[in-house]
Amino acid sequence: MTDRKCVACGKITNRDNLIKITRQHKTSEIVVNGDCKVFGRSAYVCYNSECIENVFKKNKLMKFLKTSIDAELKGKLINELRHD
């Protein structure tokens, strides 16, 4: 069990309790909750709408993943909230 830090609020918790967002190394594609075999730069966000809003409002996700983020990703993250 490995702990990770939410990029929005800074809370440290088990990575199973966070949404993992990864920019794949080879393709630069953004993957939400990919398996552990997805290699690249990753960021973690809490499963709550406040953290998801903050990560986009303050461009933190763009800074952590070192890439531009499209608006479609926000919809994917909110969709993850509904599935959990």
PDB file of N, CA, C and O in Angstrom:
ATOM      1  N   MET A   1       0.843  -1.176   0.000  1.00  0.00           N
ATOM      2  CA  MET A   1       0.000   0.000   0.000  1.00  0.00           C
ATOM      3  C   MET A   1       0.893   1.246   0.000  1.00  0.00           C
ATOM      4  O   MET A   1       1.662   1.483   0.932  1.00  0.00           O
ATOM      5  N   THR A   2       0.770   2.015  -1.049  1.00  0.00           N
ATOM      6  CA  THR A   2       1.599   3.190  -1.197  1.00  0.00           C
ATOM      7  C   THR A   2       0.742   4.441  -1.097  1.00  0.00           C
ATOM      8  O   THR A   2      -0.320   4.531  -1.713  1.00  0.00           O
ATOM      9  N   ASP A   3       1.208   5.392  -0.325  1.00  0.00           N
ATOM     10  CA  ASP A   3       0.486   6.651  -0.178  1.00  0.00           C
ATOM     11  C   ASP A   3       0.910   7.628  -1.262  1.00  0.00           C
ATOM     12  O   ASP A   3       2.059   7.640  -1.704  1.00  0.00           O
ATOM     13  N   ARG A   4      -0.035   8.435  -1.673  1.00  0.00           N
ATOM     14  CA  ARG A   4       0.206   9.479  -2.656  1.00  0.00           C
ATOM     15  C   ARG A   4      -0.439  10.775  -2.163  1.00  0.00           C
ATOM     16  O   ARG A   4      -1.252  10.757  -1.239  1.00  0.00           O
ATOM     17  N   LYS A   5      -0.075  11.890  -2.780  1.00  0.00           N
ATOM     18  CA  LYS A   5      -0.555  13.205  -2.368  1.00  0.00           C
ATOM     19  C   LYS A   5      -1.468  13.782  -3.439  1.00  0.00           C
ATOM     20  O   LYS A   5      -1.124  13.769  -4.622  1.00  0.00           O
ATOM     21  N   CYS A   6      -2.616  14.282  -3.038  1.00  0.00           N
ATOM     22  CA  CYS A   6      -3.540  14.951  -3.956  1.00  0.00           C
ATOM     23  C   CYS A   6      -2.903  16.271  -4.388  1.00  0.00           C
ATOM     24  O   CYS A   6      -2.454  17.049  -3.547  1.00  0.00           O
ATOM     25  N   VAL A   7      -2.862  16.524  -5.702  1.00  0.00           N
ATOM     26  CA  VAL A   7      -2.245  17.755  -6.196  1.00  0.00           C
ATOM     27  C   VAL A   7      -3.109  18.982  -5.924  1.00  0.00           C
ATOM     28  O   VAL A   7      -2.622  20.109  -6.019  1.00  0.00           O
ATOM     29  N   ALA A   8      -4.378  18.783  -5.588  1.00  0.00           N
ATOM     30  CA  ALA A   8      -5.275  19.916  -5.326  1.00  0.00           C
ATOM     31  C   ALA A   8      -5.218  20.358  -3.870  1.00  0.00           C
ATOM     32  O   ALA A   8      -5.001  21.537  -3.590  1.00  0.00           O
ATOM     33  N   CYS A   9      -5.411  19.424  -2.939  1.00  0.00           N
ATOM     34  CA  CYS A   9      -5.517  19.801  -1.523  1.00  0.00           C
ATOM     35  C   CYS A   9      -4.285  19.436  -0.693  1.00  0.00           C
ATOM     36  O   CYS A   9      -4.121  19.933   0.421  1.00  0.00           O
ATOM     37  N   GLY A  10      -3.425  18.580  -1.223  1.00  0.00           N
ATOM     38  CA  GLY A  10      -2.219  18.198  -0.504  1.00  0.00           C
ATOM     39  C   GLY A  10      -2.403  17.070   0.486  1.00  0.00           C
ATOM     40  O   GLY A  10      -1.452  16.704   1.177  1.00  0.00           O
ATOM     41  N   LYS A  11      -3.602  16.505   0.578  1.00  0.00           N
ATOM     42  CA  LYS A  11      -3.874  15.404   1.504  1.00  0.00           C
ATOM     43  C   LYS A  11      -3.123  14.151   1.053  1.00  0.00           C
ATOM     44  O   LYS A  11      -3.146  13.795  -0.126  1.00  0.00           O
ATOM     45  N   ILE A  12      -2.464  13.492   1.990  1.00  0.00           N
ATOM     46  CA  ILE A  12      -1.739  12.262   1.698  1.00  0.00           C
ATOM     47  C   ILE A  12      -2.610  11.087   2.115  1.00  0.00           C
ATOM     48  O   ILE A  12      -3.048  11.004   3.262  1.00  0.00           O
ATOM     49  N   THR A  13      -2.858  10.174   1.170  1.00  0.00           N
ATOM     50  CA  THR A  13      -3.709   9.020   1.433  1.00  0.00           C
ATOM     51  C   THR A  13      -3.286   7.868   0.531  1.00  0.00           C
ATOM     52  O   THR A  13      -2.449   8.040  -0.355  1.00  0.00           O
ATOM     53  N   ASN A  14      -3.861   6.705   0.757  1.00  0.00           N
ATOM     54  CA  ASN A  14      -3.579   5.535  -0.059  1.00  0.00           C
ATOM     55  C   ASN A  14      -3.951   5.826  -1.511  1.00  0.00           C
ATOM     56  O   ASN A  14      -4.989   6.435  -1.770  1.00  0.00           O
ATOM     57  N   ARG A  15      -3.133   5.408  -2.445  1.00  0.00           N
ATOM     58  CA  ARG A  15      -3.394   5.729  -3.847  1.00  0.00           C
ATOM     59  C   ARG A  15      -4.677   5.107  -4.379  1.00  0.00           C
ATOM     60  O   ARG A  15      -5.194   5.555  -5.402  1.00  0.00           O
ATOM     61  N   ASP A  16      -5.207   4.078  -3.706  1.00  0.00           N
ATOM     62  CA  ASP A  16      -6.487   3.493  -4.099  1.00  0.00           C
ATOM     63  C   ASP A  16      -7.643   4.456  -3.860  1.00  0.00           C
ATOM     64  O   ASP A  16      -8.715   4.292  -4.442  1.00  0.00           O
ATOM     65  N   ASN A  17      -7.437   5.462  -3.007  1.00  0.00           N
ATOM     66  CA  ASN A  17      -8.474   6.443  -2.683  1.00  0.00           C
ATOM     67  C   ASN A  17      -8.372   7.707  -3.536  1.00  0.00           C
ATOM     68  O   ASN A  17      -9.065   8.691  -3.279  1.00  0.00           O
ATOM     69  N   LEU A  18      -7.515   7.678  -4.541  1.00  0.00           N
ATOM     70  CA  LEU A  18      -7.281   8.847  -5.392  1.00  0.00           C
ATOM     71  C   LEU A  18      -7.480   8.487  -6.866  1.00  0.00           C
ATOM     72  O   LEU A  18      -7.329   7.330  -7.260  1.00  0.00           O
ATOM     73  N   ILE A  19      -7.816   9.486  -7.664  1.00  0.00           N
ATOM     74  CA  ILE A  19      -7.902   9.317  -9.118  1.00  0.00           C
ATOM     75  C   ILE A  19      -6.500   9.544  -9.675  1.00  0.00           C
ATOM     76  O   ILE A  19      -5.884  10.576  -9.411  1.00  0.00           O
ATOM     77  N   LYS A  20      -6.001   8.584 -10.441  1.00  0.00           N
ATOM     78  CA  LYS A  20      -4.674   8.702 -11.038  1.00  0.00           C
ATOM     79  C   LYS A  20      -4.818   9.236 -12.470  1.00  0.00           C
ATOM     80  O   LYS A  20      -5.579   8.694 -13.271  1.00  0.00           O
ATOM     81  N   ILE A  21      -4.081  10.295 -12.774  1.00  0.00           N
ATOM     82  CA  ILE A  21      -4.080  10.886 -14.099  1.00  0.00           C
ATOM     83  C   ILE A  21      -2.648  10.811 -14.615  1.00  0.00           C
ATOM     84  O   ILE A  21      -1.729  11.355 -14.003  1.00  0.00           O
ATOM     85  N   THR A  22      -2.464  10.130 -15.749  1.00  0.00           N
ATOM     86  CA  THR A  22      -1.122   9.892 -16.265  1.00  0.00           C
ATOM     87  C   THR A  22      -0.983  10.419 -17.685  1.00  0.00           C
ATOM     88  O   THR A  22      -1.855  10.207 -18.527  1.00  0.00           O
ATOM     89  N   ARG A  23       0.127  11.112 -17.941  1.00  0.00           N
ATOM     90  CA  ARG A  23       0.494  11.477 -19.310  1.00  0.00           C
ATOM     91  C   ARG A  23       1.464  10.409 -19.777  1.00  0.00           C
ATOM     92  O   ARG A  23       2.585  10.315 -19.276  1.00  0.00           O
ATOM     93  N   GLN A  24       1.028   9.598 -20.746  1.00  0.00           N
ATOM     94  CA  GLN A  24       1.868   8.499 -21.223  1.00  0.00           C
ATOM     95  C   GLN A  24       3.156   9.031 -21.823  1.00  0.00           C
ATOM     96  O   GLN A  24       3.168  10.044 -22.522  1.00  0.00           O
ATOM     97  N   HIS A  25       4.241   8.321 -21.532  1.00  0.00           N
ATOM     98  CA  HIS A  25       5.570   8.760 -21.959  1.00  0.00           C
ATOM     99  C   HIS A  25       5.714   8.793 -23.480  1.00  0.00           C
ATOM    100  O   HIS A  25       6.199   9.783 -24.028  1.00  0.00           O
ATOM    101  N   LYS A  26       5.305   7.737 -24.165  1.00  0.00           N
ATOM    102  CA  LYS A  26       5.540   7.640 -25.607  1.00  0.00           C
ATOM    103  C   LYS A  26       4.561   8.474 -26.425  1.00  0.00           C
ATOM    104  O   LYS A  26       4.961   9.121 -27.393  1.00  0.00           O
ATOM    105  N   THR A  27       3.273   8.465 -26.045  1.00  0.00           N
ATOM    106  CA  THR A  27       2.249   9.101 -26.882  1.00  0.00           C
ATOM    107  C   THR A  27       1.778  10.447 -26.361  1.00  0.00           C
ATOM    108  O   THR A  27       1.106  11.178 -27.088  1.00  0.00           O
ATOM    109  N   SER A  28       2.106  10.793 -25.132  1.00  0.00           N
ATOM    110  CA  SER A  28       1.640  12.003 -24.447  1.00  0.00           C
ATOM    111  C   SER A  28       0.129  12.030 -24.268  1.00  0.00           C
ATOM    112  O   SER A  28      -0.446  13.082 -23.987  1.00  0.00           O
ATOM    113  N   GLU A  29      -0.517  10.879 -24.428  1.00  0.00           N
ATOM    114  CA  GLU A  29      -1.961  10.758 -24.210  1.00  0.00           C
ATOM    115  C   GLU A  29      -2.237  10.801 -22.710  1.00  0.00           C
ATOM    116  O   GLU A  29      -1.461  10.267 -21.917  1.00  0.00           O
ATOM    117  N   ILE A  30      -3.343  11.439 -22.322  1.00  0.00           N
ATOM    118  CA  ILE A  30      -3.741  11.513 -20.922  1.00  0.00           C
ATOM    119  C   ILE A  30      -4.654  10.323 -20.614  1.00  0.00           C
ATOM    120  O   ILE A  30      -5.664  10.119 -21.287  1.00  0.00           O
ATOM    121  N   VAL A  31      -4.293   9.540 -19.594  1.00  0.00           N
ATOM    122  CA  VAL A  31      -5.053   8.355 -19.200  1.00  0.00           C
ATOM    123  C   VAL A  31      -5.556   8.559 -17.775  1.00  0.00           C
ATOM    124  O   VAL A  31      -4.786   8.928 -16.888  1.00  0.00           O
ATOM    125  N   VAL A  32      -6.856   8.319 -17.556  1.00  0.00           N
ATOM    126  CA  VAL A  32      -7.446   8.445 -16.224  1.00  0.00           C
ATOM    127  C   VAL A  32      -7.615   7.053 -15.628  1.00  0.00           C
ATOM    128  O   VAL A  32      -8.232   6.179 -16.237  1.00  0.00           O
ATOM    129  N   ASN A  33      -7.064   6.856 -14.438  1.00  0.00           N
ATOM    130  CA  ASN A  33      -7.119   5.582 -13.723  1.00  0.00           C
ATOM    131  C   ASN A  33      -6.662   4.404 -14.563  1.00  0.00           C
ATOM    132  O   ASN A  33      -7.290   3.345 -14.567  1.00  0.00           O
ATOM    133  N   GLY A  34      -5.560   4.599 -15.275  1.00  0.00           N
ATOM    134  CA  GLY A  34      -4.976   3.499 -16.036  1.00  0.00           C
ATOM    135  C   GLY A  34      -4.362   2.484 -15.089  1.00  0.00           C
ATOM    136  O   GLY A  34      -4.169   2.765 -13.906  1.00  0.00           O
ATOM    137  N   ASP A  35      -4.057   1.312 -15.607  1.00  0.00           N
ATOM    138  CA  ASP A  35      -3.451   0.296 -14.743  1.00  0.00           C
ATOM    139  C   ASP A  35      -2.006   0.674 -14.434  1.00  0.00           C
ATOM    140  O   ASP A  35      -1.491   1.662 -14.956  1.00  0.00           O
ATOM    141  N   CYS A  36      -1.371  -0.101 -13.601  1.00  0.00           N
ATOM    142  CA  CYS A  36      -0.013   0.233 -13.155  1.00  0.00           C
ATOM    143  C   CYS A  36       1.015   0.053 -14.265  1.00  0.00           C
ATOM    144  O   CYS A  36       2.172   0.437 -14.090  1.00  0.00           O
ATOM    145  N   LYS A  37       0.628  -0.515 -15.395  1.00  0.00           N
ATOM    146  CA  LYS A  37       1.558  -0.714 -16.501  1.00  0.00           C
ATOM    147  C   LYS A  37       1.680   0.532 -17.393  1.00  0.00           C
ATOM    148  O   LYS A  37       2.517   0.568 -18.294  1.00  0.00           O
ATOM    149  N   VAL A  38       0.841   1.555 -17.140  1.00  0.00           N
ATOM    150  CA  VAL A  38       0.924   2.790 -17.902  1.00  0.00           C
ATOM    151  C   VAL A  38       2.121   3.580 -17.383  1.00  0.00           C
ATOM    152  O   VAL A  38       2.146   3.994 -16.224  1.00  0.00           O
ATOM    153  N   PHE A  39       3.114   3.787 -18.249  1.00  0.00           N
ATOM    154  CA  PHE A  39       4.346   4.461 -17.856  1.00  0.00           C
ATOM    155  C   PHE A  39       4.291   5.920 -18.273  1.00  0.00           C
ATOM    156  O   PHE A  39       3.971   6.235 -19.419  1.00  0.00           O
ATOM    157  N   GLY A  40       4.597   6.791 -17.355  1.00  0.00           N
ATOM    158  CA  GLY A  40       4.639   8.217 -17.664  1.00  0.00           C
ATOM    159  C   GLY A  40       4.565   9.060 -16.410  1.00  0.00           C
ATOM    160  O   GLY A  40       4.714   8.553 -15.298  1.00  0.00           O
ATOM    161  N   ARG A  41       4.336  10.336 -16.591  1.00  0.00           N
ATOM    162  CA  ARG A  41       4.227  11.292 -15.479  1.00  0.00           C
ATOM    163  C   ARG A  41       2.801  11.246 -14.954  1.00  0.00           C
ATOM    164  O   ARG A  41       1.848  11.369 -15.723  1.00  0.00           O
ATOM    165  N   SER A  42       2.652  11.066 -13.625  1.00  0.00           N
ATOM    166  CA  SER A  42       1.319  10.930 -13.029  1.00  0.00           C
ATOM    167  C   SER A  42       1.057  11.981 -11.964  1.00  0.00           C
ATOM    168  O   SER A  42       1.973  12.512 -11.336  1.00  0.00           O
ATOM    169  N   ALA A  43      -0.221  12.261 -11.786  1.00  0.00           N
ATOM    170  CA  ALA A  43      -0.703  13.137 -10.718  1.00  0.00           C
ATOM    171  C   ALA A  43      -1.929  12.460 -10.116  1.00  0.00           C
ATOM    172  O   ALA A  43      -2.613  11.689 -10.788  1.00  0.00           O
ATOM    173  N   TYR A  44      -2.199  12.749  -8.860  1.00  0.00           N
ATOM    174  CA  TYR A  44      -3.324  12.142  -8.158  1.00  0.00           C
ATOM    175  C   TYR A  44      -4.253  13.221  -7.629  1.00  0.00           C
ATOM    176  O   TYR A  44      -3.807  14.275  -7.177  1.00  0.00           O
ATOM    177  N   VAL A  45      -5.577  12.940  -7.691  1.00  0.00           N
ATOM    178  CA  VAL A  45      -6.588  13.883  -7.227  1.00  0.00           C
ATOM    179  C   VAL A  45      -7.609  13.117  -6.383  1.00  0.00           C
ATOM    180  O   VAL A  45      -7.977  11.989  -6.713  1.00  0.00           O
ATOM    181  N   CYS A  46      -8.061  13.740  -5.292  1.00  0.00           N
ATOM    182  CA  CYS A  46      -9.079  13.130  -4.432  1.00  0.00           C
ATOM    183  C   CYS A  46     -10.376  12.888  -5.205  1.00  0.00           C
ATOM    184  O   CYS A  46     -10.673  13.577  -6.181  1.00  0.00           O
ATOM    185  N   TYR A  47     -11.133  11.906  -4.752  1.00  0.00           N
ATOM    186  CA  TYR A  47     -12.448  11.609  -5.319  1.00  0.00           C
ATOM    187  C   TYR A  47     -13.478  12.581  -4.756  1.00  0.00           C
ATOM    188  O   TYR A  47     -14.425  12.150  -4.098  1.00  0.00           O
ATOM    189  N   ASN A  48     -13.320  13.876  -4.996  1.00  0.00           N
ATOM    190  CA  ASN A  48     -14.365  14.837  -4.624  1.00  0.00           C
ATOM    191  C   ASN A  48     -14.356  16.001  -5.607  1.00  0.00           C
ATOM    192  O   ASN A  48     -13.322  16.348  -6.178  1.00  0.00           O
ATOM    193  N   SER A  49     -15.513  16.584  -5.787  1.00  0.00           N
ATOM    194  CA  SER A  49     -15.668  17.619  -6.816  1.00  0.00           C
ATOM    195  C   SER A  49     -14.870  18.882  -6.500  1.00  0.00           C
ATOM    196  O   SER A  49     -14.434  19.578  -7.416  1.00  0.00           O
ATOM    197  N   GLU A  50     -14.676  19.181  -5.231  1.00  0.00           N
ATOM    198  CA  GLU A  50     -13.921  20.376  -4.850  1.00  0.00           C
ATOM    199  C   GLU A  50     -12.470  20.284  -5.332  1.00  0.00           C
ATOM    200  O   GLU A  50     -11.934  21.245  -5.886  1.00  0.00           O
ATOM    201  N   CYS A  51     -11.844  19.139  -5.122  1.00  0.00           N
ATOM    202  CA  CYS A  51     -10.454  18.965  -5.572  1.00  0.00           C
ATOM    203  C   CYS A  51     -10.365  18.977  -7.093  1.00  0.00           C
ATOM    204  O   CYS A  51      -9.423  19.533  -7.657  1.00  0.00           O
ATOM    205  N   ILE A  52     -11.342  18.367  -7.758  1.00  0.00           N
ATOM    206  CA  ILE A  52     -11.335  18.363  -9.220  1.00  0.00           C
ATOM    207  C   ILE A  52     -11.466  19.789  -9.760  1.00  0.00           C
ATOM    208  O   ILE A  52     -10.772  20.165 -10.704  1.00  0.00           O
ATOM    209  N   GLU A  53     -12.355  20.577  -9.160  1.00  0.00           N
ATOM    210  CA  GLU A  53     -12.509  21.978  -9.577  1.00  0.00           C
ATOM    211  C   GLU A  53     -11.204  22.751  -9.363  1.00  0.00           C
ATOM    212  O   GLU A  53     -10.761  23.485 -10.246  1.00  0.00           O
ATOM    213  N   ASN A  54     -10.593  22.582  -8.186  1.00  0.00           N
ATOM    214  CA  ASN A  54      -9.370  23.329  -7.852  1.00  0.00           C
ATOM    215  C   ASN A  54      -8.194  22.971  -8.754  1.00  0.00           C
ATOM    216  O   ASN A  54      -7.391  23.838  -9.099  1.00  0.00           O
ATOM    217  N   VAL A  55      -8.090  21.728  -9.128  1.00  0.00           N
ATOM    218  CA  VAL A  55      -6.959  21.304  -9.951  1.00  0.00           C
ATOM    219  C   VAL A  55      -7.028  21.944 -11.347  1.00  0.00           C
ATOM    220  O   VAL A  55      -5.996  22.172 -11.979  1.00  0.00           O
ATOM    221  N   PHE A  56      -8.246  22.232 -11.823  1.00  0.00           N
ATOM    222  CA  PHE A  56      -8.386  22.907 -13.117  1.00  0.00           C
ATOM    223  C   PHE A  56      -8.339  24.418 -12.972  1.00  0.00           C
ATOM    224  O   PHE A  56      -7.776  25.113 -13.819  1.00  0.00           O
ATOM    225  N   LYS A  57      -8.932  24.927 -11.896  1.00  0.00           N
ATOM    226  CA  LYS A  57      -8.994  26.367 -11.680  1.00  0.00           C
ATOM    227  C   LYS A  57      -7.597  26.963 -11.532  1.00  0.00           C
ATOM    228  O   LYS A  57      -7.330  28.055 -12.035  1.00  0.00           O
ATOM    229  N   LYS A  58      -6.732  26.268 -10.863  1.00  0.00           N
ATOM    230  CA  LYS A  58      -5.389  26.782 -10.595  1.00  0.00           C
ATOM    231  C   LYS A  58      -4.335  26.215 -11.550  1.00  0.00           C
ATOM    232  O   LYS A  58      -3.141  26.431 -11.345  1.00  0.00           O
ATOM    233  N   ASN A  59      -4.764  25.492 -12.590  1.00  0.00           N
ATOM    234  CA  ASN A  59      -3.869  24.883 -13.583  1.00  0.00           C
ATOM    235  C   ASN A  59      -2.813  23.967 -12.975  1.00  0.00           C
ATOM    236  O   ASN A  59      -1.741  23.783 -13.552  1.00  0.00           O
ATOM    237  N   LYS A  60      -3.110  23.394 -11.818  1.00  0.00           N
ATOM    238  CA  LYS A  60      -2.140  22.525 -11.156  1.00  0.00           C
ATOM    239  C   LYS A  60      -1.869  21.256 -11.959  1.00  0.00           C
ATOM    240  O   LYS A  60      -0.734  20.782 -12.015  1.00  0.00           O
ATOM    241  N   LEU A  61      -2.901  20.714 -12.575  1.00  0.00           N
ATOM    242  CA  LEU A  61      -2.730  19.487 -13.342  1.00  0.00           C
ATOM    243  C   LEU A  61      -1.794  19.715 -14.524  1.00  0.00           C
ATOM    244  O   LEU A  61      -0.944  18.875 -14.820  1.00  0.00           O
ATOM    245  N   MET A  62      -1.950  20.838 -15.191  1.00  0.00           N
ATOM    246  CA  MET A  62      -1.092  21.180 -16.321  1.00  0.00           C
ATOM    247  C   MET A  62       0.367  21.289 -15.869  1.00  0.00           C
ATOM    248  O   MET A  62       1.272  20.849 -16.578  1.00  0.00           O
ATOM    249  N   LYS A  63       0.592  21.868 -14.700  1.00  0.00           N
ATOM    250  CA  LYS A  63       1.949  22.028 -14.181  1.00  0.00           C
ATOM    251  C   LYS A  63       2.567  20.686 -13.799  1.00  0.00           C
ATOM    252  O   LYS A  63       3.733  20.433 -14.101  1.00  0.00           O
ATOM    253  N   PHE A  64       1.789  19.817 -13.132  1.00  0.00           N
ATOM    254  CA  PHE A  64       2.318  18.534 -12.686  1.00  0.00           C
ATOM    255  C   PHE A  64       2.587  17.592 -13.854  1.00  0.00           C
ATOM    256  O   PHE A  64       3.594  16.884 -13.858  1.00  0.00           O
ATOM    257  N   LEU A  65       1.697  17.576 -14.842  1.00  0.00           N
ATOM    258  CA  LEU A  65       1.870  16.671 -15.978  1.00  0.00           C
ATOM    259  C   LEU A  65       2.741  17.263 -17.080  1.00  0.00           C
ATOM    260  O   LEU A  65       3.123  16.565 -18.019  1.00  0.00           O
ATOM    261  N   LYS A  66       3.053  18.554 -16.961  1.00  0.00           N
ATOM    262  CA  LYS A  66       3.902  19.266 -17.919  1.00  0.00           C
ATOM    263  C   LYS A  66       3.369  19.133 -19.347  1.00  0.00           C
ATOM    264  O   LYS A  66       4.112  18.826 -20.279  1.00  0.00           O
ATOM    265  N   THR A  67       2.065  19.372 -19.493  1.00  0.00           N
ATOM    266  CA  THR A  67       1.420  19.343 -20.806  1.00  0.00           C
ATOM    267  C   THR A  67       0.142  20.157 -20.751  1.00  0.00           C
ATOM    268  O   THR A  67      -0.368  20.451 -19.670  1.00  0.00           O
ATOM    269  N   SER A  68      -0.376  20.520 -21.912  1.00  0.00           N
ATOM    270  CA  SER A  68      -1.648  21.237 -21.927  1.00  0.00           C
ATOM    271  C   SER A  68      -2.786  20.234 -21.673  1.00  0.00           C
ATOM    272  O   SER A  68      -2.702  19.068 -22.060  1.00  0.00           O
ATOM    273  N   ILE A  69      -3.826  20.707 -21.028  1.00  0.00           N
ATOM    274  CA  ILE A  69      -4.957  19.862 -20.639  1.00  0.00           C
ATOM    275  C   ILE A  69      -6.203  20.363 -21.358  1.00  0.00           C
ATOM    276  O   ILE A  69      -6.511  21.554 -21.321  1.00  0.00           O
ATOM    277  N   ASP A  70      -6.923  19.444 -22.016  1.00  0.00           N
ATOM    278  CA  ASP A  70      -8.153  19.853 -22.690  1.00  0.00           C
ATOM    279  C   ASP A  70      -9.340  19.806 -21.723  1.00  0.00           C
ATOM    280  O   ASP A  70      -9.286  19.145 -20.685  1.00  0.00           O
ATOM    281  N   ALA A  71     -10.399  20.509 -22.079  1.00  0.00           N
ATOM    282  CA  ALA A  71     -11.579  20.611 -21.215  1.00  0.00           C
ATOM    283  C   ALA A  71     -12.285  19.266 -21.053  1.00  0.00           C
ATOM    284  O   ALA A  71     -12.988  19.050 -20.066  1.00  0.00           O
ATOM    285  N   GLU A  72     -12.105  18.378 -22.000  1.00  0.00           N
ATOM    286  CA  GLU A  72     -12.736  17.058 -21.949  1.00  0.00           C
ATOM    287  C   GLU A  72     -12.287  16.254 -20.729  1.00  0.00           C
ATOM    288  O   GLU A  72     -13.053  15.440 -20.214  1.00  0.00           O
ATOM    289  N   LEU A  73     -11.064  16.470 -20.263  1.00  0.00           N
ATOM    290  CA  LEU A  73     -10.539  15.726 -19.121  1.00  0.00           C
ATOM    291  C   LEU A  73     -11.343  15.999 -17.863  1.00  0.00           C
ATOM    292  O   LEU A  73     -11.558  15.092 -17.059  1.00  0.00           O
ATOM    293  N   LYS A  74     -11.786  17.220 -17.679  1.00  0.00           N
ATOM    294  CA  LYS A  74     -12.593  17.555 -16.503  1.00  0.00           C
ATOM    295  C   LYS A  74     -13.860  16.701 -16.470  1.00  0.00           C
ATOM    296  O   LYS A  74     -14.253  16.213 -15.410  1.00  0.00           O
ATOM    297  N   GLY A  75     -14.491  16.522 -17.613  1.00  0.00           N
ATOM    298  CA  GLY A  75     -15.671  15.675 -17.708  1.00  0.00           C
ATOM    299  C   GLY A  75     -15.361  14.226 -17.354  1.00  0.00           C
ATOM    300  O   GLY A  75     -16.160  13.558 -16.698  1.00  0.00           O
ATOM    301  N   LYS A  76     -14.200  13.742 -17.789  1.00  0.00           N
ATOM    302  CA  LYS A  76     -13.797  12.371 -17.466  1.00  0.00           C
ATOM    303  C   LYS A  76     -13.615  12.198 -15.956  1.00  0.00           C
ATOM    304  O   LYS A  76     -14.015  11.182 -15.388  1.00  0.00           O
ATOM    305  N   LEU A  77     -13.008  13.196 -15.314  1.00  0.00           N
ATOM    306  CA  LEU A  77     -12.778  13.113 -13.874  1.00  0.00           C
ATOM    307  C   LEU A  77     -14.093  13.153 -13.102  1.00  0.00           C
ATOM    308  O   LEU A  77     -14.267  12.406 -12.139  1.00  0.00           O
ATOM    309  N   ILE A  78     -15.007  14.005 -13.510  1.00  0.00           N
ATOM    310  CA  ILE A  78     -16.317  14.077 -12.846  1.00  0.00           C
ATOM    311  C   ILE A  78     -17.070  12.766 -13.061  1.00  0.00           C
ATOM    312  O   ILE A  78     -17.805  12.318 -12.180  1.00  0.00           O
ATOM    313  N   ASN A  79     -16.890  12.154 -14.223  1.00  0.00           N
ATOM    314  CA  ASN A  79     -17.489  10.862 -14.498  1.00  0.00           C
ATOM    315  C   ASN A  79     -16.935   9.781 -13.567  1.00  0.00           C
ATOM    316  O   ASN A  79     -17.663   8.872 -13.170  1.00  0.00           O
ATOM    317  N   GLU A  80     -15.650   9.878 -13.219  1.00  0.00           N
ATOM    318  CA  GLU A  80     -15.041   8.942 -12.274  1.00  0.00           C
ATOM    319  C   GLU A  80     -15.705   9.038 -10.902  1.00  0.00           C
ATOM    320  O   GLU A  80     -15.832   8.032 -10.204  1.00  0.00           O
ATOM    321  N   LEU A  81     -16.130  10.240 -10.512  1.00  0.00           N
ATOM    322  CA  LEU A  81     -16.823  10.416  -9.235  1.00  0.00           C
ATOM    323  C   LEU A  81     -18.121   9.620  -9.206  1.00  0.00           C
ATOM    324  O   LEU A  81     -18.478   9.040  -8.181  1.00  0.00           O
ATOM    325  N   ARG A  82     -18.813   9.596 -10.315  1.00  0.00           N
ATOM    326  CA  ARG A  82     -20.106   8.911 -10.391  1.00  0.00           C
ATOM    327  C   ARG A  82     -19.957   7.413 -10.338  1.00  0.00           C
ATOM    328  O   ARG A  82     -20.860   6.713  -9.878  1.00  0.00           O
ATOM    329  N   HIS A  83     -18.801   6.896 -10.814  1.00  0.00           N
ATOM    330  CA  HIS A  83     -18.587   5.440 -10.851  1.00  0.00           C
ATOM    331  C   HIS A  83     -18.079   4.901  -9.533  1.00  0.00           C
ATOM    332  O   HIS A  83     -18.168   3.699  -9.285  1.00  0.00           O
ATOM    333  N   ASP A  84     -17.557   5.748  -8.695  1.00  0.00           N
ATOM    334  CA  ASP A  84     -16.964   5.273  -7.441  1.00  0.00           C
ATOM    335  C   ASP A  84     -18.002   5.075  -6.361  1.00  0.00           C
ATOM    336  O   ASP A  84     -17.664   4.678  -5.246  1.00  0.00           O
TER     337      ASP A  84
END
